[in-house]
Amino acid sequence: MEAVATLSPGLPHHPAARLLATVNRGAMHAVGAVAATLLVVETFVLLLGVIYRYALHDPLIWSDELASTLFIWLSMLGAVLALDRGEHMRLTAVVNKLSEKWRVWLETVAALVVCIFVLMIIHPAVNHAVDQMDITTPALEIPDGLRTAALPIGAVLMLLAALARMAVRSSWQQVASALVFVGLICGVLWLGRPALLAMGNYNLIIFFVVLIGACVAGGIPIAFAFGTATMAYLTLATGAPLMIVVSRMDEGMSSLILLSVPLFVLLGSLLEISGLARTLIDFMAALLGHVRGGLQYVLLGAMFLVSGISGSKAADMAAIAPALFPEMKKRGAKPEELVALLSSSGAMTETIPPSLVLITIGAVCSVSISALFVGGLMPAVIATAAIGVVCWFRARREPLTGIPRAPLAVVGKTLLVALPALALPLLIRVAVIEGVATATEVATIGVAYTVAVGLIMHVFMRHLDFKRLYPMLVESAALSGAILLIIGLATSMAWALTQSGFSARLVALMQNVPGGGTGFLLISIVIFIVLGSILEGIPAIVLFGPLLFPVARSLGIHDVHYAMVVILSMGIGLFAPPFGVGFYAACAIGKVSPDRVFNRVWGYLTALLIALLVVAAVPWISIGFLEK
């Protein structure tokens, strides 16, 4: 990008542009510090609430209210950081095929679209915050507007970040041509308003298929694609006030159960820097490293265990691949085969608690998270076994490399060191299932446990790098903000679809599919594989989960069974080329060209599809261990 800026003198070298970039840098440093502090305070407040309620039997009536107030600030500031760092979820498969010149131009268009969207919501967000000032919270007795003020302030900071991004990366010519391009599209939509109104609900195709499809294909972050389409629809096809978008954002981003998202992201990061993830890998490598294809099984097992704690697929792969890939390559494994296995193992772990997708389904589809945590384990075991069969089949022709079996003393030693890490998933699941803590609060228990164990291990092993703690907090806040902004804007979009009558017609259509419940499950598999490859799991669930889960109930399909089918389907879509963004993330982590992995990943994905069909056909796999 810097080379492009040098070759195209203009905006990046203008004094005003440099000033804007400098102001943005200072603002983002401040935002990062505040967001990191909020994440620590949130964790402490919720942990304090658990201790007082469960250990001291004296509940703190204000803890949840304070956590909820701080949460929306953390969400918005995290979204600002994600925008500034270019970490919002977006589809890059199309953009990456273009030349550098066109990639930069599309980034300019994306930044301009973000600017237009946040400009449109700033005024409604201010009005929403002012209106909420008249409401006093019951426990803390403070104006609720102090909480909702996060929305307009976050929008202003996003505007600054988007403008600074254009100032640094784009030339005057690129900005001007992007303005003309976006202006032409806006003009066509505005002049075509009578025709859009005459189309009735068919105009939904224009806004929520064509417009979103074009935005996503052009590399515009998914959250802002949802928001832009919703604002365009409300402005051009309805008489609804734009404040609805803000109020629905507030509703979607304020659910206390979603506070588990940043806490589990933080827990996953702590797991990596504390050394607990490495102890798991060392133990499994000592146990299985000597057998043919043994490290492939170690990778599978590590993904199974670590995914149950982190909840972030990219974080899981980034934690495990650097630890295992060098040794696997030494033993003759092909890099493209390793990445294919890494990608497919990421797809099969989506149902392992405390997956963020499980938590999202519980929050937006009114399904018991405890039941989802229990029901998610067996489907993951089936999927892991299916991939394991492919690993065995491909490894049986590999020559043994003379790696000796680890002595029992080494296995025992690595097991002893790994016991604290092995205990963490059990601690998390037992705490939720036994009612010690909610799905949100249990993450704070996990954080406290990981910090304590990591400090104890540091006394003996001196492996902690305390300089990584602050960047880890900022990264956790940014990733959480990116996820939560999608949920907030997808909630606004779902409201627009519901008010249009589309939701009711979709429900009626799905209820009458041939084959009853079986036909509905098969159609759902196809739908969510496609949605998973384009939108990723969380936005797809927020949009379509509230619509399709009631249909599944009406057809006699258990909520947890349907959730497992949906999640596995989205996992396959997320890691299936050519569109699955998880596939490209795995290739980037493994430093292998996607072209070399393309053909090798299909065997694993076929095994996963067979496992998915087994899970869909046998409900007991998902619900057999639920309490009657």
Secondary structure, 3 states (H helix, E strand, C coil): CHHHHHHCCCHHHCHHHHHHHHHHHHHHHHHHHHHHHHHHHHHHHHHHHHHHHHHCCCCCCCHHHHHHHHHHHHHHHHHHHHHHHCCCCCCCCCHHHCCHHHHHHHHHHHHHHHHHHHHHHHHHHHHHHHHHCCCECCCCCCECHHHHCHHHHHHHHHHHHHHHHHHHHCCHHHHHHHHHHHHHHHHHHHHCHHHHHHCHHHHHHHHHHHHHHHHHHCCCCHHHHHHHHHHHHHHHHCCCCCHHHHHHHHHHHCCHHHHHHHHHHHHHHHHHHCCHHHHHHHHHHHHHCCCCCHHHHHHHHHHHHHHHHHCCHHHHHHHHHHHHHHHHHHCCCCHHHHHHHHHHHHHHCCCCCCCHHHHHHHHHHCCCHHHHHHHCHHHHHHHHHHHHHHHHHHHCCCCCCCCCCCCHHHHHHHHHHHHHHHHHHHHHHHHHHCCCCCHHHHHHHHHHHHHHHHHHHHHHHCCCCHHHHHHHHHHHHHHHHHHHHHHHHHHHHHHHHHHHCHHHHHHHHHHCCCCHHHHHHHHHHHHHHHHHHHHCHHHHHHHHHHHHHHHHHHCCCCHHHHHHHHHHHHHHHHCCCCCCHHHHHHHHHHCCCHHHHHHHHHHHHHHHHHHHHHHHHCCHHHHCCCCC
